[in-house]
Amino acid sequence: MPPANRTKSTKKPGDTIAPPLRKGPDDAPLIEDIRLLGRILGDVIREQEGKDSFDLVEKVRTLSVAFRRDADHSADRALKQLLKGLSAAQTVQVIRAFTYFSHLANLAEDRHLIRRRTEAERAGEAIDGSLDVALARIRKAGVSADEVVGTLAHSYLSPVLTAHPTEVQRKSILDAERGIAQLLTARDEIRQRQVLFAGQKDTLTPRELEENEALLRTRVVQLWQTRLLRFTKLTVADEIENALSYYEATFLREIPKVYATLEKALGAEHIASFFRMGQWIGGDRDGNPNVTAETLEYALRRQCELVLRHYLTEVHYLGGELSMSATLVDVTVEMQALAEASPDPNEHRHDEPYRRALTGIYARLAATLRDLTGGVAARHAVAPQNPYKSAEEFLADLRTIEESLIDKHGSVLLDQRLRPLMRAVEVFGFHLATVDLRQSSDKHEAVIADLLKVARLEPAYAELAEEDKQTLLLRLLNDARPLRVPGASYQPLTVSEVAIFQQALESHRRYGRAAIRHYIISHTETVSDLLEAMVLQKEVGLLRGTLQEDAVCDLIVVPLFETIADLRNAAPIVRAVYELPGVRAMIQRSGGEQDIMLGYSDSNKDGGIFTSNWELYRAGMALVKLFDEMNEGQKDGIRLRMFHGRGGTVGRGGGPSYQAILAQPPGTVRGQLRLTEQGEVIGSKYANREIGRRNLETLVAATLEATFLGSTKSAPTAFINAASTISQASMDAYRALVYETPGFVDYFFGSTPIREIAELNIGSRPASRNPKRNIEDLRAVPWSFSWGQCRLTINGWYGFGSAIQAFLGEAKDVAGRKEREALLQKMYAQWPFFRTLLSNMDMVLAKSDLQLAARYAELVGERKLRQKVFSMIEAEWRRTSDALTLITGAKQRLEGNAELQRSVRHRFPYIDPLHHLQVELMRRFRGGDGSERLQRGIHLSINGVAAGLRNTG
């Protein structure tokens, strides 16, 4: 919500908890929505909690705004005094008010984003990230539509939803918010009709607006009376259900629309289904002991059930629409055969071949649902029977209907439902989304060691040298026999891990090969890490044959390189694997695809923002060079696909996806891309179906532009050398703070809500890899989440200012310094990698707040430590801000992004009170007040801040 206006408000005190808003040129509808929702929330608080509670909320807001807007120290003192005097019950009420308001303001902003985008499209404006603009640029570059269609036939683009402990919203809250979003959309439509009758008598519109407001009030009351927090820790099953809600809300219907838009723009009858969804939830075991073969089976069964029920619904409605009578239209021979094969006995449909056929298709789908999931279809014109063996078999029946309609003058009936359904079947199959399997390399090593020990082949596998491990593993891969001894006892880890592989094999049989395609190895550090995963596939039959003869591997073995050292070793490790006898031939026989995952989170925690991004860039360049060399002169090369483990925050690889994809090194896209979607980002991108479709289109548009318009040349040597120098200095500065400053761990645990986040029921996964208090073992997600909560977000900028200062300081004289400044400015103007990275830093600095961060620093008990560390952070913040101004020429943060600048300006005043209250409650909690209400207040404040900042995870 925007800062308070200095002019006097026209609203009476008590009308709304929303502060007065400063209007921008196109912000009037947004401001109207925010004021409306704020007024409704204020009314609800007065009705539900009483006038005293409402007045308290207003007083906190007023003081908070004065502290932010004017650095009013008297307001600061008054606010501190007021907060210290609040009871736990009062504090929770105030936190709830501002948390719910941040949720409502987000919905208003989402609506405004859609409104602005629609207006721009109506005016014919070129919008970066739209398919129209991307394809226009591609055509201008001389690339034909046929070339694009041909490339897409071999492309693979996939956003992958992951479960990390930053998605703090309950599904009940998300569902209620979707209802409010729909009502805001309806309100816009009423306003548009109102414009048509301007100057005329119109008694209907006021009544419609009044009814709409009454429905909004109903939804806000529902929100206020729905708890934000979970009473119990999120389970993997809960995470699965939360993820599935986005398929129902957005993906199942909007992805087919993206394909239709693309086909229309390209003038193509049909393009290959290159865009598919991926999922980690239910298959990601790395650090999460709660993920087992049972949760994997549950995930796939629920995915199958969801998609089959979607198909059943669409087939039902299709039957209602395709009511053509054989007395009026002909059908093809194949269509007639499909109708006659139907078990539908209803005489009323005797002359309706399409309805009869669809009744039979529905019965087959219902039987498929029963057999694969145990579910029962909602409707039964005839009993479930003759289940489909595969999604392809179901699609063939739909194609028969399509071909008949085309041949017999019914083409106009295709686009409303049949073709979207057919595209859905192509994309989602019977599996909905590809579930990735992931486990840490040390777990694989332990399982292989156990198998070898029980088989009496090697008593101490883990102690072998790397070369000896490779020799042994290659021997196993060239032995047709499994390792397991029937009836022998194994360690629980071995039993659990082998069960995962067995479940993967069974899932292929039930749901198709697309159900599970990738096996990701976290902490890949050696060649043996990859070979171990191959041996484990061989144990259950996912890898068949022998390596040097005819081996075929069902799962793509995906190395994940995470730390700075691992990223530097990525290309050498992959090269070494492919040089092993039989490996390349096996991968070629298995489909000729190689995914390689690059981790943004741990590399950032390891080396800081600039070094992380630079080493990711360098690793991408090295891998492209490696595969180009390996494929040179080969008729069928190995297709490289980069998988980007991006988080929500910039420090974890977040930021705008469009710019991030275009900033990838030359040759790293080529129509192949996977990237993770995590935390609050999933909700902000995909909870609203219209915003969801635009984000999906943006991924496609960016991939197309990177594939056809991206530079094929490496950046100039001067750019590369400068980035390498800056990277080293940036990492030195970052590690000097995080790993070399005595007491920094104590500062981190004292000044951030990391301890409280670990206790919040927001994820099934533990916050740390072990209970010790050290940065190395802390997971990157809560590390980033904690810095976001205290508004420092050092993982998104720290080290860059010192690095630029050192880079310029190395100049021998004033002329040399000017030359270096000019080089940096040229890099920003001409190099997408550098420009995107600095743009993201700019955004992070704009969202950071040293005044609020100083409040959190007061929680650190040791005064000298607090002053030392905070002064280091504050000095680096100013150096980084100065460096960005020097390079970009922007004197203010977000100067080049008016929309985000407006968003940040609007939301800070209602986030600020949550920070002040969070600090006060943390102070009490750490002082010994462990009451349930106080802890709930802390957790509510975490929820509210996360919702307000939107990319905290």
Protein Blocks (a to p, Z undefined) as FASTA:
>chain_A
ZZddfbdcfbdehkamcdcddddfklmmmmmmmmmmmmmmmmmmmmmnojklmmmmmmmm
mmmmmmmmnopaklmmmmmmmmmmpcfklmmmmmmmmmmmmmmmmmmmmmmmmmmmmmmm
mnopacehiaklmmmmmmmnopafklmmmmmmmgccddddddddfbfbcfklmmmmmmmm
mmmmmmmmmmmmmmmmgoiacfklmmmmmmmmmmmmmmmmmmmmpcfbdfbdcdfklmmm
mmmmmmmmmmmmmmmmmmmmmmmmnopabdcdfbccddfehpamghpakbcfklmmmmmm
mmmmmmmmmmmmmmmmmmmmmmccfklbccdfklmmmmmmpccfbfklmmmmklmmmmmm
mmmmmmmmmmmnopacfbdfbacehiafbfklmmmmmmmmmmmmmmnoplmmmmmmmmmm
mmmmmmnmmnopacdddddfklmmmmmmmmmmmnopafblmlpcfklmmmmmmmmmmpcb
dfbdghiacdfklmmmmmmmmmmmmmmmmnojklpmbdcdehiabfklmmmmmmmmmmno
pagcjfklmgccfbdcddddfblmlmmmmmmmmmmmmmpghklmmmmmnnopacddddfk
lmmmmnojklmmmmmmmmmmmmmmmmmmmmgopabacdddddddddfblknopajfklmm
mmpcehilnopacdddehjllmmmmmpmklmmmmmmmmmmmmmmmmmmpcfbdcdfklmm
mmmmmmmmmmmmmmmmmmmmghklmmmmmmpcklmmmmpccbfbdfbfbfbdcfklpcfk
lmmmmmmmnonommlmgojlmmmmmmmmmpmblklmmmmmmmmmmmmmmmmklmmmmmmm
mmmmmmgcfklmmmmmmmpmblmlmmmmmmmmmmmmmmmmmmmmmmnopabghklmmklm
mmmmmmmmmmmmmmmmmmmmmmmmmnopacfklmmmmmmmmmmmmmmnopaZZ
